[in-house]
Amino acid sequence: MDYYSVLGVEHNSTTDEIKKAYRKLAREYHPDINKTKEAEEKFKKINEAYEILGDSNKRKNYDSKSSNPFGSFTSGFGKAGSMDMNDLFSKAFGGFGSNNTRKKSKHKKTFTSEAELSIYISFEESVFGVDKKTITQSYKTECSKCHGYGGEFTKCQVCDGEGARLKTDGFVSINTTCSECYGTGTIKSGSCTKCDDKGYILVAEEIDIRIPEGIEERTRLLVRGKGHKINGKRGDLYVSMKIHKHDQFTRDKNNIIQDVKVNALDILLEKELSIQSLRNEVTINLKNAYHGKEIIIEGQGTKTVNSEEYGNLILVLNVYFPELSDKQKEILKDMTE
């Protein structure tokens, strides 16, 4: 079937020319106007032709004959791949909007079932982990007063709750979306005092989570079944980690860096210094060679999540010079002369 011949247009006709030709033929052969059997068959053909030629992509595929994702172009109007007849009329007769009379109910407020929460943990908790940490979070659930619609609604008086209105263009009458209720069939008549028209309320709860040993900043933990509640089912919760800064310790991958204040005189005297690290007490013999250097203690860092390898403890000695008494100054002066 040559769709251009059906509509009586040339192959190089513009979209507006095709629409104009279709409108003219649709009025002439519409079943409400022309009661003959031949008119009904003709009406189907011109609608089938306009379905293809009225759409730029379908027309391109039809012209090129190279691809056909919409099914056979001769499948007949109203079959698989075809547009709804009212939608086609709406497109051709002024763009009144698609006829969606199925939308006769008010729309519920929508939100994702997945929830996100950020929590702060101590530096020690990030290193050693926590088997059971109780946190408080709030999840969304449908408002029991407005049932998720976000207000009170009454039937639209303009379309009598149908969501569509009959519009006449010449001899052709088509259903168009109601401009008052936008196809829903309802009009908002009041606000919901329980949810402030959000359609949902927040429910606070305490849950227990496990923080794995060696967790890093910005890591997200998945907690199944603790997200927002939609249609009676809870989604998942993602808990993002933020770690409080420590005044002594920092982390570099799986190494722990510890700042240690050391008296310069203790270095000169090569004293033994006991340092309390995160894991245990570390003893080092101070030497002058340590000045400005790092002391590495293997295996005393933290592990990487899902690994059994531990990093190192790196001691950074911050040497300071104490205030000396006059007597101590005299002694040092005698020692250096």
C-alpha positions as CSV (number, residue, x, y, z in Angstrom):
1,M,0.0,0.0,0.0
2,D,1.3,3.4,-1.0
3,Y,0.5,5.6,2.0
4,Y,1.2,8.8,0.1
5,S,-1.5,7.8,-2.5
6,V,-4.0,7.0,0.3
7,L,-3.7,10.5,1.7
8,G,-3.4,12.0,-1.8
9,V,-0.1,13.8,-1.1
10,E,3.3,13.9,-2.8
11,H,6.3,12.0,-1.4
12,N,8.0,15.4,-0.7
13,S,5.0,16.8,1.2
14,T,5.6,18.6,4.5
15,T,4.3,17.4,7.8
16,D,1.7,20.2,7.8
17,E,0.5,19.2,4.3
18,I,0.1,15.6,5.4
19,K,-1.8,16.6,8.4
20,K,-4.1,18.9,6.4
21,A,-4.8,16.1,3.9
22,Y,-5.6,13.7,6.7
23,R,-7.9,16.1,8.5
24,K,-9.9,16.6,5.2
25,L,-10.2,12.8,4.5
26,A,-11.0,12.0,8.2
27,R,-14.0,14.3,8.1
28,E,-15.2,12.9,4.8
29,Y,-14.9,9.2,5.8
30,H,-15.6,9.3,9.5
31,P,-18.1,6.5,10.4
32,D,-20.3,9.0,12.3
33,I,-20.7,11.0,9.0
34,N,-20.3,8.5,6.2
35,K,-22.3,5.3,7.0
36,T,-21.2,3.3,4.0
37,K,-19.1,0.1,4.4
38,E,-16.6,1.5,1.8
39,A,-16.2,4.6,4.0
40,E,-15.3,2.5,7.0
41,E,-12.6,0.6,5.1
42,K,-11.3,3.9,3.6
43,F,-11.3,5.4,7.1
44,K,-9.1,2.6,8.4
45,K,-6.6,3.0,5.6
46,I,-6.2,6.7,5.9
47,N,-5.7,6.4,9.7
48,E,-3.1,3.7,9.0
49,A,-1.4,5.9,6.5
50,Y,-1.4,8.9,8.8
51,E,0.0,6.8,11.7
52,I,3.1,6.3,9.6
53,L,3.5,9.5,7.6
54,G,2.5,11.7,10.5
55,D,5.4,10.5,12.6
56,S,8.8,11.6,11.3
57,N,10.7,8.5,12.5
58,K,8.1,6.1,11.1
59,R,8.0,8.0,7.9
60,K,11.8,7.9,7.6
61,N,11.8,4.1,8.1
62,Y,8.9,3.7,5.6
63,D,10.7,5.8,3.0
64,S,14.0,4.1,3.4
65,K,12.5,0.5,3.5
66,S,15.7,-0.4,5.5
67,S,14.2,-1.0,8.9
68,N,10.8,-1.5,10.3
69,P,10.7,-1.6,14.2
70,F,6.9,-1.0,14.3
71,G,5.7,-4.1,12.6
72,S,4.3,-4.4,9.1
73,F,3.2,-1.1,7.7
74,T,0.1,-3.0,6.3
75,S,-0.8,-4.5,9.7
76,G,-3.9,-2.4,9.9
77,F,-4.9,0.5,12.2
78,G,-5.5,-0.5,15.8
79,K,-3.2,-3.6,15.8
80,A,0.1,-4.1,17.4
81,G,2.4,-1.1,16.9
82,S,-0.5,1.3,16.0
83,M,-1.5,4.4,17.8
84,D,-4.8,4.8,19.7
85,M,-7.4,6.3,17.4
86,N,-8.3,9.1,19.8
87,D,-4.5,9.9,20.2
88,L,-4.2,10.1,16.5
89,F,-7.1,12.5,16.2
90,S,-5.8,14.6,19.0
91,K,-2.5,14.9,17.2
92,A,-4.0,15.8,13.9
93,F,-6.8,18.1,15.1
94,G,-4.9,20.8,17.0
95,G,-2.9,19.0,19.5
96,F,-5.5,18.9,22.3
97,G,-3.4,16.4,24.3
98,S,-3.6,12.7,24.4
99,N,-6.9,11.1,25.5
100,N,-6.1,9.2,28.7
101,T,-9.5,8.4,30.1
102,R,-7.9,5.6,32.1
103,K,-6.5,8.2,34.5
104,K,-9.7,8.6,36.6
105,S,-8.1,8.4,40.0
106,K,-6.0,11.0,41.8
107,H,-2.3,10.4,41.7
108,K,-0.3,9.2,44.7
109,K,2.9,11.0,45.7
110,T,5.9,9.0,44.7
111,F,9.2,8.5,46.3
112,T,12.0,6.0,46.0
113,S,12.1,3.0,48.4
114,E,15.8,3.3,48.9
115,A,16.9,5.5,51.8
116,E,20.3,7.1,52.7
117,L,21.7,8.1,56.0
118,S,25.1,9.5,57.1
119,I,26.5,8.8,60.5
120,Y,29.6,9.8,62.4
121,I,31.8,7.2,64.1
122,S,34.9,7.6,66.2
123,F,38.4,6.9,64.8
124,E,38.6,3.9,67.1
125,E,35.4,2.5,65.7
126,S,36.6,2.8,62.2
127,V,39.8,0.9,63.1
128,F,38.4,-1.9,65.2
129,G,34.8,-2.1,63.9
130,V,31.6,-2.5,65.9
131,D,29.6,-5.8,66.0
132,K,26.4,-4.0,67.1
133,K,26.0,-0.3,66.8
134,T,22.5,1.2,67.4
135,I,21.6,4.1,65.2
136,T,18.4,6.1,64.8
137,Q,16.9,6.8,61.4
138,S,13.5,7.9,59.9
139,Y,11.8,6.2,57.0
140,K,8.9,7.3,54.8
141,T,5.6,5.5,54.8
142,E,2.3,6.3,53.1
143,C,0.1,8.7,55.1
144,S,-2.8,6.9,56.7
145,K,-5.1,9.9,56.4
146,C,-4.8,10.8,52.8
147,H,-3.6,7.4,51.7
148,G,-0.6,8.8,49.9
149,Y,-2.5,11.3,47.7
150,G,-1.3,14.4,49.5
151,G,-4.6,16.1,50.2
152,E,-8.4,15.8,49.9
153,F,-10.0,15.4,46.5
154,T,-13.5,15.6,45.0
155,K,-14.9,14.7,41.6
156,C,-14.2,17.1,38.8
157,Q,-17.4,18.9,37.9
158,V,-16.2,20.0,34.5
159,C,-15.8,16.5,33.1
160,D,-18.0,14.8,35.8
161,G,-15.0,12.7,36.9
162,E,-14.3,11.2,33.5
163,G,-11.0,12.9,33.0
164,A,-11.9,13.8,29.4
165,R,-14.2,16.1,27.5
166,L,-15.8,15.8,24.0
167,K,-14.5,18.3,21.6
168,T,-16.0,18.9,18.2
169,D,-14.0,20.1,15.1
170,G,-16.4,20.4,12.2
171,F,-18.1,17.0,11.8
172,V,-15.6,15.1,13.9
173,S,-16.0,14.8,17.7
174,I,-13.1,13.5,19.8
175,N,-12.3,13.1,23.4
176,T,-9.6,15.4,24.8
177,T,-8.0,15.6,28.2
178,C,-9.9,17.7,30.6
179,S,-8.1,21.0,31.1
180,E,-9.4,21.4,34.6
181,C,-8.3,18.1,36.2
182,Y,-5.7,17.2,33.6
183,G,-7.2,13.8,33.0
184,T,-7.3,12.7,36.6
185,G,-11.1,13.1,37.1
186,T,-10.6,14.8,40.5
187,I,-9.9,18.2,41.9
188,K,-8.0,18.9,45.1
189,S,-10.4,20.3,47.6
190,G,-8.3,20.5,50.8
191,S,-5.0,19.8,52.4
192,C,-4.0,16.8,54.5
193,T,-3.2,18.0,58.0
194,K,-1.3,14.9,59.0
195,C,1.4,14.9,56.2
196,D,1.2,18.5,55.1
197,D,0.3,17.3,51.6
198,K,3.5,15.3,51.2
199,G,1.7,12.0,50.9
200,Y,3.9,10.4,53.5
201,I,5.0,10.6,57.1
202,L,8.3,9.9,58.7
203,V,8.6,7.1,61.2
204,A,11.6,7.1,63.6
205,E,13.2,3.8,64.6
206,E,16.3,2.4,66.1
207,I,18.2,-0.2,64.2
208,D,21.4,-2.2,64.8
209,I,24.2,-2.3,62.2
210,R,27.6,-4.0,62.0
211,I,30.6,-1.8,61.2
212,P,33.4,-3.9,59.8
213,E,36.9,-3.5,61.0
214,G,39.0,-1.1,59.0
215,I,36.1,0.8,57.3
216,E,37.1,4.0,55.6
217,E,35.5,7.5,55.2
218,R,32.5,7.7,52.8
219,T,32.1,3.9,52.7
220,R,28.4,3.0,52.3
221,L,26.9,0.0,54.2
222,L,23.9,-1.8,52.8
223,V,21.1,-2.6,55.3
224,R,18.4,-4.6,53.6
225,G,14.7,-3.9,54.4
226,K,15.3,-0.7,56.4
227,G,14.5,1.8,53.6
228,H,11.3,3.7,52.8
229,K,8.0,1.8,52.9
230,I,6.0,1.6,49.6
231,N,3.0,-0.6,49.0
232,G,3.6,-2.3,52.3
233,K,7.2,-3.2,51.5
234,R,10.4,-1.7,52.8
235,G,13.3,-0.9,50.5
236,D,17.0,-0.9,51.4
237,L,19.0,1.6,53.5
238,Y,22.5,2.8,52.6
239,V,24.5,4.1,55.6
240,S,27.4,6.4,54.7
241,M,30.3,6.6,57.1
242,K,31.9,9.8,58.4
243,I,34.8,9.5,60.8
244,H,35.6,12.0,63.5
245,K,39.1,13.4,63.5
246,H,41.5,12.3,66.2
247,D,44.0,14.6,67.9
248,Q,46.7,11.9,67.8
249,F,46.0,9.5,65.0
250,T,45.5,9.8,61.3
251,R,45.1,7.2,58.6
252,D,46.9,6.6,55.3
253,K,45.3,3.7,53.6
254,N,45.8,0.9,56.1
255,N,48.6,2.6,58.0
256,I,48.0,4.4,61.2
257,I,50.1,7.5,61.8
258,Q,50.6,8.6,65.4
259,D,52.1,11.9,66.5
260,V,54.3,11.6,69.6
261,K,55.7,14.5,71.5
262,V,59.3,13.9,72.6
263,N,61.5,16.0,74.9
264,A,64.8,16.9,73.1
265,L,66.7,16.2,76.4
266,D,65.3,12.6,76.5
267,I,66.7,12.0,73.0
268,L,70.1,13.3,74.1
269,L,70.0,11.0,77.1
270,E,68.7,8.1,75.0
271,K,65.9,7.4,77.4
272,E,63.3,4.6,76.9
273,L,59.9,5.9,76.0
274,S,56.6,4.1,76.4
275,I,53.9,5.1,74.0
276,Q,50.3,4.0,74.1
277,S,49.1,3.2,70.6
278,L,45.6,2.2,69.6
279,R,46.3,-1.5,70.0
280,N,48.9,-1.7,72.8
281,E,51.8,-0.1,74.5
282,V,54.9,0.4,72.4
283,T,58.4,0.9,73.9
284,I,61.2,2.6,72.0
285,N,64.7,3.5,72.9
286,L,65.2,7.1,72.0
287,K,68.3,7.9,70.0
288,N,69.6,11.1,68.3
289,A,69.2,9.3,65.0
290,Y,65.4,9.4,65.4
291,H,65.2,13.2,65.1
292,G,63.1,14.2,62.1
293,K,62.5,10.5,61.2
294,E,59.6,8.1,61.4
295,I,59.6,4.9,63.4
296,I,57.7,2.1,61.7
297,I,56.2,-0.8,63.7
298,E,54.9,-3.4,61.4
299,G,51.5,-5.0,61.6
300,Q,50.2,-2.5,64.1
301,G,48.1,-0.5,61.7
302,T,44.5,-1.3,60.5
303,K,43.2,-3.8,58.1
304,T,41.5,-3.2,54.8
305,V,37.9,-4.3,54.8
306,N,37.4,-7.8,53.4
307,S,41.2,-8.5,53.8
308,E,43.3,-9.9,56.6
309,E,46.4,-7.8,55.8
310,Y,47.2,-5.2,58.4
311,G,49.2,-2.0,57.8
312,N,51.8,-0.5,60.0
313,L,52.0,1.9,62.9
314,I,54.1,4.9,61.9
315,L,55.3,7.0,64.8
316,V,56.2,10.6,64.0
317,L,58.3,12.2,66.7
318,N,57.6,15.8,67.3
319,V,60.6,17.1,69.2
320,Y,60.2,20.0,71.6
321,F,62.6,21.8,73.8
322,P,61.6,22.3,77.4
323,E,61.9,25.4,79.5
324,L,65.1,25.2,81.5
325,S,65.9,26.4,84.9
326,D,68.9,28.6,85.5
327,K,70.7,25.6,87.1
328,Q,70.0,23.4,84.1
329,K,71.3,26.1,81.8
330,E,74.5,26.3,83.8
331,I,74.9,22.6,83.6
332,L,74.4,22.5,79.8
333,K,76.7,25.4,79.4
334,D,79.5,23.6,81.4
335,M,78.9,20.5,79.2
336,T,79.4,22.4,76.0
337,E,82.5,24.3,77.0
